[in-house]
Amino acid sequence: MNNNVLCPECEAEVSLDANVMQGEILVCPDCGVDLEVITTDPIAVEIAPMEEEDWGE
């Protein structure tokens, strides 16, 4: 199984562990963007959603 994916932000090749899990957050080694594993068969990633700030509302 190929454990490499392309970063959707900069198109760099990102190597993943063989035991990567859906929902796992990774960091692109080239551009530093957070990536979320959306499926494991086949392995696919997308840019992780930004956490919204909670200002005590």
Distance bins in CASP14 RR format, pairs under 12 A and 6 or more apart:
PFRMAT RR
TARGET T0000
AUTHOR 0000-0000-0000
RMODE 2
METHOD distances of the structure
MODEL  1
1 16 0 0 0 0 1 0 0 0 0 0 0
1 17 0 0 0 0 0 1 0 0 0 0 0
1 18 1 0 0 1 0 0 0 0 0 0 0
1 19 0 0 0 0 0 1 0 0 0 0 0
1 20 0 0 0 0 0 1 0 0 0 0 0
1 40 0 0 0 0 1 0 0 0 0 0 0
1 41 0 0 0 0 1 0 0 0 0 0 0
1 42 0 0 0 0 1 0 0 0 0 0 0
1 43 1 0 0 1 0 0 0 0 0 0 0
2 13 0 0 0 0 0 1 0 0 0 0 0
2 14 0 0 0 0 0 1 0 0 0 0 0
2 15 0 0 0 0 1 0 0 0 0 0 0
2 16 0 0 0 0 1 0 0 0 0 0 0
2 18 0 0 0 0 0 1 0 0 0 0 0
2 20 0 0 0 0 0 1 0 0 0 0 0
2 41 0 0 0 0 0 1 0 0 0 0 0
2 42 0 0 0 0 1 0 0 0 0 0 0
2 43 1 0 0 1 0 0 0 0 0 0 0
2 44 0 0 0 0 0 1 0 0 0 0 0
3 13 0 0 0 0 0 1 0 0 0 0 0
3 14 0 0 0 0 1 0 0 0 0 0 0
3 15 1 0 0 1 0 0 0 0 0 0 0
3 16 1 0 1 0 0 0 0 0 0 0 0
3 17 1 0 0 1 0 0 0 0 0 0 0
3 18 1 0 1 0 0 0 0 0 0 0 0
3 19 0 0 0 0 1 0 0 0 0 0 0
3 20 1 0 0 1 0 0 0 0 0 0 0
3 26 0 0 0 0 0 1 0 0 0 0 0
3 37 0 0 0 0 0 1 0 0 0 0 0
3 40 0 0 0 0 0 1 0 0 0 0 0
3 41 0 0 0 0 0 1 0 0 0 0 0
3 42 0 0 0 0 0 1 0 0 0 0 0
3 43 1 0 0 1 0 0 0 0 0 0 0
3 45 0 0 0 0 0 1 0 0 0 0 0
4 12 0 0 0 0 0 1 0 0 0 0 0
4 13 1 0 1 0 0 0 0 0 0 0 0
4 14 1 0 0 1 0 0 0 0 0 0 0
4 15 1 0 1 0 0 0 0 0 0 0 0
4 16 1 0 0 1 0 0 0 0 0 0 0
4 17 0 0 0 0 0 1 0 0 0 0 0
4 18 0 0 0 0 0 1 0 0 0 0 0
4 20 0 0 0 0 0 1 0 0 0 0 0
4 26 0 0 0 0 0 1 0 0 0 0 0
4 29 0 0 0 0 0 1 0 0 0 0 0
4 42 0 0 0 0 0 1 0 0 0 0 0
4 43 0 0 0 0 1 0 0 0 0 0 0
4 44 0 0 0 0 0 1 0 0 0 0 0
4 45 0 0 0 0 0 1 0 0 0 0 0
5 11 0 0 0 0 0 1 0 0 0 0 0
5 12 0 0 0 0 1 0 0 0 0 0 0
5 13 1 0 0 1 0 0 0 0 0 0 0
5 14 1 0 1 0 0 0 0 0 0 0 0
5 15 0 0 0 0 1 0 0 0 0 0 0
5 16 1 0 0 1 0 0 0 0 0 0 0
5 20 0 0 0 0 1 0 0 0 0 0 0
5 26 0 0 0 0 1 0 0 0 0 0 0
5 28 0 0 0 0 1 0 0 0 0 0 0
5 35 0 0 0 0 1 0 0 0 0 0 0
5 36 0 0 0 0 0 1 0 0 0 0 0
5 37 0 0 0 0 1 0 0 0 0 0 0
5 38 0 0 0 0 0 1 0 0 0 0 0
5 39 0 0 0 0 0 1 0 0 0 0 0
5 40 0 0 0 0 0 1 0 0 0 0 0
5 42 0 0 0 0 1 0 0 0 0 0 0
5 43 1 0 1 0 0 0 0 0 0 0 0
5 44 1 0 0 1 0 0 0 0 0 0 0
5 45 1 0 1 0 0 0 0 0 0 0 0
5 46 0 0 0 0 1 0 0 0 0 0 0
6 12 1 0 0 1 0 0 0 0 0 0 0
6 13 1 0 0 1 0 0 0 0 0 0 0
6 14 1 0 0 1 0 0 0 0 0 0 0
6 15 0 0 0 0 0 1 0 0 0 0 0
6 16 0 0 0 0 0 1 0 0 0 0 0
6 28 0 0 0 0 1 0 0 0 0 0 0
6 30 0 0 0 0 0 1 0 0 0 0 0
6 31 0 0 0 0 0 1 0 0 0 0 0
6 35 0 0 0 0 0 1 0 0 0 0 0
6 43 0 0 0 0 0 1 0 0 0 0 0
6 44 0 0 0 0 1 0 0 0 0 0 0
6 45 0 0 0 0 1 0 0 0 0 0 0
6 46 0 0 0 0 0 1 0 0 0 0 0
7 13 1 0 0 1 0 0 0 0 0 0 0
7 14 1 0 1 0 0 0 0 0 0 0 0
7 15 0 0 0 0 0 1 0 0 0 0 0
7 16 0 0 0 0 0 1 0 0 0 0 0
7 26 0 0 0 0 1 0 0 0 0 0 0
7 27 0 0 0 0 1 0 0 0 0 0 0
7 28 1 0 1 0 0 0 0 0 0 0 0
7 29 0 0 0 0 1 0 0 0 0 0 0
7 30 1 0 0 1 0 0 0 0 0 0 0
7 31 1 0 0 1 0 0 0 0 0 0 0
7 32 0 0 0 0 1 0 0 0 0 0 0
7 33 1 0 0 1 0 0 0 0 0 0 0
7 34 0 0 0 0 0 1 0 0 0 0 0
7 35 1 0 0 1 0 0 0 0 0 0 0
7 36 0 0 0 0 0 1 0 0 0 0 0
7 44 0 0 0 0 0 1 0 0 0 0 0
7 45 1 0 0 1 0 0 0 0 0 0 0
7 46 0 0 0 0 0 1 0 0 0 0 0
7 47 0 0 0 0 1 0 0 0 0 0 0
7 48 0 0 0 0 0 1 0 0 0 0 0
8 14 0 0 0 0 1 0 0 0 0 0 0
8 26 0 0 0 0 0 1 0 0 0 0 0
8 28 0 0 0 0 1 0 0 0 0 0 0
8 31 0 0 0 0 0 1 0 0 0 0 0
8 33 0 0 0 0 1 0 0 0 0 0 0
8 34 0 0 0 0 0 1 0 0 0 0 0
8 35 1 0 0 1 0 0 0 0 0 0 0
8 36 0 0 0 0 0 1 0 0 0 0 0
8 38 0 0 0 0 0 1 0 0 0 0 0
8 44 0 0 0 0 1 0 0 0 0 0 0
8 45 1 0 0 1 0 0 0 0 0 0 0
8 46 1 0 1 0 0 0 0 0 0 0 0
8 47 1 0 1 0 0 0 0 0 0 0 0
8 48 0 0 0 0 0 1 0 0 0 0 0
9 27 0 0 0 0 0 1 0 0 0 0 0
9 28 1 0 0 1 0 0 0 0 0 0 0
9 29 0 0 0 0 0 1 0 0 0 0 0
9 30 0 0 0 0 1 0 0 0 0 0 0
9 31 1 0 1 0 0 0 0 0 0 0 0
9 32 0 0 0 0 1 0 0 0 0 0 0
9 33 1 0 1 0 0 0 0 0 0 0 0
9 34 0 0 0 0 1 0 0 0 0 0 0
9 35 0 0 0 0 1 0 0 0 0 0 0
9 45 0 0 0 0 0 1 0 0 0 0 0
9 46 0 0 0 0 1 0 0 0 0 0 0
9 47 1 0 0 1 0 0 0 0 0 0 0
9 48 0 0 0 0 0 1 0 0 0 0 0
10 28 1 0 0 1 0 0 0 0 0 0 0
10 29 0 0 0 0 0 1 0 0 0 0 0
10 30 1 0 1 0 0 0 0 0 0 0 0
10 31 1 0 1 0 0 0 0 0 0 0 0
10 32 0 0 0 0 1 0 0 0 0 0 0
10 33 1 0 0 1 0 0 0 0 0 0 0
10 35 0 0 0 0 0 1 0 0 0 0 0
10 47 0 0 0 0 0 1 0 0 0 0 0
11 28 0 0 0 0 1 0 0 0 0 0 0
11 30 0 0 0 0 1 0 0 0 0 0 0
11 31 0 0 0 0 1 0 0 0 0 0 0
11 33 0 0 0 0 0 1 0 0 0 0 0
12 26 0 0 0 0 0 1 0 0 0 0 0
12 27 0 0 0 0 0 1 0 0 0 0 0
12 28 1 0 1 0 0 0 0 0 0 0 0
12 29 1 0 0 1 0 0 0 0 0 0 0
12 30 1 1 0 0 0 0 0 0 0 0 0
12 31 1 0 0 1 0 0 0 0 0 0 0
12 32 0 0 0 0 1 0 0 0 0 0 0
12 33 0 0 0 0 1 0 0 0 0 0 0
12 35 0 0 0 0 0 1 0 0 0 0 0
12 45 0 0 0 0 0 1 0 0 0 0 0
13 28 0 0 0 0 1 0 0 0 0 0 0
13 29 0 0 0 0 1 0 0 0 0 0 0
13 30 0 0 0 0 1 0 0 0 0 0 0
13 45 0 0 0 0 0 1 0 0 0 0 0
14 20 0 0 0 0 0 1 0 0 0 0 0
14 24 0 0 0 0 0 1 0 0 0 0 0
14 26 1 0 0 1 0 0 0 0 0 0 0
14 27 0 0 0 0 1 0 0 0 0 0 0
14 28 1 0 1 0 0 0 0 0 0 0 0
14 29 1 0 0 1 0 0 0 0 0 0 0
14 30 0 0 0 0 1 0 0 0 0 0 0
14 31 0 0 0 0 0 1 0 0 0 0 0
14 32 0 0 0 0 0 1 0 0 0 0 0
14 33 0 0 0 0 0 1 0 0 0 0 0
14 34 0 0 0 0 0 1 0 0 0 0 0
14 35 1 0 0 1 0 0 0 0 0 0 0
14 37 0 0 0 0 0 1 0 0 0 0 0
14 43 0 0 0 0 1 0 0 0 0 0 0
14 44 0 0 0 0 0 1 0 0 0 0 0
14 45 1 0 0 1 0 0 0 0 0 0 0
15 26 0 0 0 0 1 0 0 0 0 0 0
15 28 0 0 0 0 0 1 0 0 0 0 0
15 29 0 0 0 0 1 0 0 0 0 0 0
15 30 0 0 0 0 0 1 0 0 0 0 0
15 43 0 0 0 0 0 1 0 0 0 0 0
15 45 0 0 0 0 0 1 0 0 0 0 0
16 22 0 0 0 0 0 1 0 0 0 0 0
16 24 0 0 0 0 1 0 0 0 0 0 0
16 25 0 0 0 0 0 1 0 0 0 0 0
16 26 1 0 0 1 0 0 0 0 0 0 0
16 27 0 0 0 0 0 1 0 0 0 0 0
16 28 0 0 0 0 0 1 0 0 0 0 0
16 29 0 0 0 0 0 1 0 0 0 0 0
16 35 0 0 0 0 1 0 0 0 0 0 0
16 37 1 0 0 1 0 0 0 0 0 0 0
16 40 0 0 0 0 1 0 0 0 0 0 0
16 42 0 0 0 0 0 1 0 0 0 0 0
16 43 1 0 0 1 0 0 0 0 0 0 0
16 44 0 0 0 0 0 1 0 0 0 0 0
16 45 0 0 0 0 1 0 0 0 0 0 0
17 24 0 0 0 0 1 0 0 0 0 0 0
17 26 0 0 0 0 1 0 0 0 0 0 0
17 37 0 0 0 0 0 1 0 0 0 0 0
17 40 0 0 0 0 0 1 0 0 0 0 0
17 43 0 0 0 0 0 1 0 0 0 0 0
18 40 0 0 0 0 0 1 0 0 0 0 0
18 43 0 0 0 0 0 1 0 0 0 0 0
19 37 0 0 0 0 0 1 0 0 0 0 0
19 40 0 0 0 0 1 0 0 0 0 0 0
19 43 0 0 0 0 0 1 0 0 0 0 0
20 26 1 0 0 1 0 0 0 0 0 0 0
20 35 0 0 0 0 0 1 0 0 0 0 0
20 36 0 0 0 0 0 1 0 0 0 0 0
20 37 1 0 1 0 0 0 0 0 0 0 0
20 38 0 0 0 0 0 1 0 0 0 0 0
20 39 0 0 0 0 0 1 0 0 0 0 0
20 40 1 0 0 1 0 0 0 0 0 0 0
20 41 0 0 0 0 0 1 0 0 0 0 0
20 42 0 0 0 0 0 1 0 0 0 0 0
20 43 1 0 0 1 0 0 0 0 0 0 0
20 44 0 0 0 0 0 1 0 0 0 0 0
20 45 0 0 0 0 1 0 0 0 0 0 0
21 36 0 0 0 0 0 1 0 0 0 0 0
21 37 1 0 0 1 0 0 0 0 0 0 0
21 38 0 0 0 0 0 1 0 0 0 0 0
21 39 0 0 0 0 0 1 0 0 0 0 0
21 40 1 0 0 1 0 0 0 0 0 0 0
21 41 0 0 0 0 0 1 0 0 0 0 0
21 43 0 0 0 0 0 1 0 0 0 0 0
22 36 0 0 0 0 1 0 0 0 0 0 0
22 37 1 0 1 0 0 0 0 0 0 0 0
22 38 1 0 0 1 0 0 0 0 0 0 0
22 39 1 0 0 1 0 0 0 0 0 0 0
22 40 1 0 1 0 0 0 0 0 0 0 0
22 41 0 0 0 0 1 0 0 0 0 0 0
22 42 0 0 0 0 0 1 0 0 0 0 0
22 43 0 0 0 0 1 0 0 0 0 0 0
22 44 0 0 0 0 1 0 0 0 0 0 0
22 45 0 0 0 0 0 1 0 0 0 0 0
22 46 0 0 0 0 0 1 0 0 0 0 0
23 34 0 0 0 0 0 1 0 0 0 0 0
23 35 0 0 0 0 0 1 0 0 0 0 0
23 36 1 0 1 0 0 0 0 0 0 0 0
23 37 1 0 1 0 0 0 0 0 0 0 0
23 38 1 0 0 1 0 0 0 0 0 0 0
23 39 0 0 0 0 1 0 0 0 0 0 0
23 40 0 0 0 0 1 0 0 0 0 0 0
23 43 0 0 0 0 0 1 0 0 0 0 0
23 44 0 0 0 0 0 1 0 0 0 0 0
23 45 0 0 0 0 1 0 0 0 0 0 0
23 46 0 0 0 0 0 1 0 0 0 0 0
23 48 0 0 0 0 1 0 0 0 0 0 0
23 49 0 0 0 0 0 1 0 0 0 0 0
24 34 0 0 0 0 0 1 0 0 0 0 0
24 35 0 0 0 0 1 0 0 0 0 0 0
24 36 1 0 0 1 0 0 0 0 0 0 0
24 37 1 0 1 0 0 0 0 0 0 0 0
24 38 0 0 0 0 1 0 0 0 0 0 0
24 39 0 0 0 0 0 1 0 0 0 0 0
24 40 0 0 0 0 1 0 0 0 0 0 0
24 43 0 0 0 0 0 1 0 0 0 0 0
24 45 0 0 0 0 1 0 0 0 0 0 0
24 48 0 0 0 0 1 0 0 0 0 0 0
25 32 0 0 0 0 0 1 0 0 0 0 0
25 33 0 0 0 0 0 1 0 0 0 0 0
25 34 1 0 1 0 0 0 0 0 0 0 0
25 35 1 0 0 1 0 0 0 0 0 0 0
25 36 1 0 1 0 0 0 0 0 0 0 0
25 37 1 0 0 1 0 0 0 0 0 0 0
25 38 0 0 0 0 0 1 0 0 0 0 0
25 45 0 0 0 0 1 0 0 0 0 0 0
25 46 0 0 0 0 0 1 0 0 0 0 0
25 47 0 0 0 0 0 1 0 0 0 0 0
25 48 1 0 1 0 0 0 0 0 0 0 0
25 49 0 0 0 0 0 1 0 0 0 0 0
25 50 0 0 0 0 0 1 0 0 0 0 0
25 51 0 0 0 0 0 1 0 0 0 0 0
26 32 0 0 0 0 1 0 0 0 0 0 0
26 33 0 0 0 0 1 0 0 0 0 0 0
26 34 1 0 0 1 0 0 0 0 0 0 0
26 35 1 0 1 0 0 0 0 0 0 0 0
26 36 1 0 0 1 0 0 0 0 0 0 0
26 37 1 0 0 1 0 0 0 0 0 0 0
26 38 0 0 0 0 0 1 0 0 0 0 0
26 43 0 0 0 0 0 1 0 0 0 0 0
26 45 1 0 0 1 0 0 0 0 0 0 0
26 46 0 0 0 0 0 1 0 0 0 0 0
26 47 0 0 0 0 0 1 0 0 0 0 0
26 48 0 0 0 0 1 0 0 0 0 0 0
27 33 1 0 0 1 0 0 0 0 0 0 0
27 34 1 0 0 1 0 0 0 0 0 0 0
27 35 1 0 0 1 0 0 0 0 0 0 0
27 36 0 0 0 0 0 1 0 0 0 0 0
27 45 0 0 0 0 0 1 0 0 0 0 0
27 47 0 0 0 0 0 1 0 0 0 0 0
27 48 0 0 0 0 1 0 0 0 0 0 0
28 34 0 0 0 0 1 0 0 0 0 0 0
28 35 1 0 0 1 0 0 0 0 0 0 0
28 36 0 0 0 0 0 1 0 0 0 0 0
28 45 0 0 0 0 1 0 0 0 0 0 0
28 46 0 0 0 0 0 1 0 0 0 0 0
28 47 0 0 0 0 1 0 0 0 0 0 0
28 48 0 0 0 0 0 1 0 0 0 0 0
29 35 0 0 0 0 0 1 0 0 0 0 0
31 47 0 0 0 0 0 1 0 0 0 0 0
32 47 0 0 0 0 0 1 0 0 0 0 0
32 48 0 0 0 0 0 1 0 0 0 0 0
33 45 0 0 0 0 0 1 0 0 0 0 0
33 46 0 0 0 0 0 1 0 0 0 0 0
33 47 1 0 1 0 0 0 0 0 0 0 0
33 48 1 0 0 1 0 0 0 0 0 0 0
33 49 0 0 0 0 0 1 0 0 0 0 0
33 50 0 0 0 0 0 1 0 0 0 0 0
34 45 0 0 0 0 1 0 0 0 0 0 0
34 46 0 0 0 0 0 1 0 0 0 0 0
34 47 1 0 0 1 0 0 0 0 0 0 0
34 48 1 1 0 0 0 0 0 0 0 0 0
34 49 0 0 0 0 1 0 0 0 0 0 0
34 50 0 0 0 0 1 0 0 0 0 0 0
34 51 0 0 0 0 1 0 0 0 0 0 0
35 43 0 0 0 0 0 1 0 0 0 0 0
35 44 0 0 0 0 0 1 0 0 0 0 0
35 45 1 0 1 0 0 0 0 0 0 0 0
35 46 1 0 0 1 0 0 0 0 0 0 0
35 47 1 0 0 1 0 0 0 0 0 0 0
35 48 1 0 1 0 0 0 0 0 0 0 0
35 49 0 0 0 0 0 1 0 0 0 0 0
36 43 0 0 0 0 0 1 0 0 0 0 0
36 44 0 0 0 0 1 0 0 0 0 0 0
36 45 1 0 0 1 0 0 0 0 0 0 0
36 46 1 0 0 1 0 0 0 0 0 0 0
36 47 1 0 0 1 0 0 0 0 0 0 0
36 48 1 0 1 0 0 0 0 0 0 0 0
36 49 1 0 0 1 0 0 0 0 0 0 0
36 50 0 0 0 0 0 1 0 0 0 0 0
36 51 0 0 0 0 0 1 0 0 0 0 0
37 43 1 0 0 1 0 0 0 0 0 0 0
37 44 1 0 0 1 0 0 0 0 0 0 0
37 45 1 0 1 0 0 0 0 0 0 0 0
37 46 0 0 0 0 1 0 0 0 0 0 0
37 47 0 0 0 0 0 1 0 0 0 0 0
37 48 0 0 0 0 1 0 0 0 0 0 0
38 44 1 0 1 0 0 0 0 0 0 0 0
38 45 1 0 0 1 0 0 0 0 0 0 0
38 46 1 0 1 0 0 0 0 0 0 0 0
38 47 0 0 0 0 0 1 0 0 0 0 0
38 48 0 0 0 0 1 0 0 0 0 0 0
38 49 0 0 0 0 0 1 0 0 0 0 0
39 45 0 0 0 0 1 0 0 0 0 0 0
39 46 0 0 0 0 1 0 0 0 0 0 0
END
